[in-house]
Amino acid sequence: MKDIKILFLMIDMFNDMNTIFRTIQQKGTKLDLIDLPYNCIFNKKITGCGGTTIVAYNSEDYVIAVPTKELIINKTGLDEPGISVTRSYKGTEIEVIGLFNTFSYDLKKLVKEYSKKSGPKKIFCTYDKINALASILDLKQWRLLVDEYQVLLKAYSYRDKAINGIIQNFKKFKSYCFMSATPIPSDFKPDFLKQIPEYEVEWDKLDKTTVELIETNKPYITASNIINRFLSEGMTLNNERVEELFFFLNSVKGISAIINHCKLNPNLVKIVCADTDSNKEKLAGYRITNSRSPNKPITFITSKSFEGADYFSDKGVCFVISNSGESQTQADIATDIYQIAGRIRTETNPFRNKIYHIYNTTGSLKLNLNLIYEDMKKLVKEEEDGANAILKVINSNENAKKIASKMINEAYIILEGDKYVLNDSLIKLELFNYNINQQIYKNGISLASNYQSNGIEVTNTT
């Protein structure tokens, strides 16, 4: 209850009316740019349009910060951090450095040596490496791309140090660009992103994404039944034979339940998730791999590859699984679904713009569904005003600061310099999750409505 009250203290719910919006006209489905716009948020609107490729191959020195090492592996082909690979830019070779896992002394030395080389230089790194790079590079000589920046919000609860490193350093670079096909909705935008100009691409035409909703009391059993039928009888959609099933499920526990229920042969399964001891134990007998490994008839993908990673399949179909019993599996319509819809890059795939969403609802849970979202915003604003008044008193008195340091939950109220401030990023994440868990997934009508309001056509509900 204490954490919930603190949650209500902390969010600015009003859009910043001073934000500058600009548009970039583009034809086809690929960006035709020499470089990305500078010092801005860049909404490319669609996945797979080549935004990361532009900065990876152009003549500028770039640090490309991504949310997971899986994206570095996927984009560069590097299996180990720090090993450079050679690319070609207009006939000129470009060495690429990939930084993930532990940033060792040897890697730091390699980066220093690499930064002195002639020609365009590219450093792919996970978000948590920005702080360390700031200590060994002259950031004014490098441009920064924060790719899939919507993850800055979604991952704040468990990666606050990594994300704070970006917040503290992004303006020190020669230029910066926060890019995504699914930008953070205005209600949940952290304070540090306010007043940054926003560019968005206006495409001459866009493919329509469609979704078929499959409501069930037991999502994992339903997914198991689909797999069993596919393996025993095959599957045909619109007179086209399906060759592969891709399941996007952010739960290794759930993946384990499905593969064990189906008694799947390990040779038929590809699992892309974090390669941790805990996950290996849950998936005993099955191999954890990465997005670049060979395709299998059945592929399971956690949020490690929801954003940015490329998959190729001539006739693969995407399924999203959401289980109300595991809130981390409840995909957000405005961000996760668009990302998942763009994972299969094979343009000739007849199913690439089709998603099947297997879900159950939160309606049977003991949640306060009577508190509508707009009421929640007003309540949070009132509580925030009270919290700021308290913080003003605390920050004006040294004795009060000492007492506060022993009482305050540092996850929500943090010390910046010599002042206590509200941690607005974490609070916006809490409201973001509230909207998903208690509004979007409360019933099938609400879920379908959210799809439609985000421009995704619901073709059927089963």
Disulfide bonds with the S-S distance in Angstrom:
none
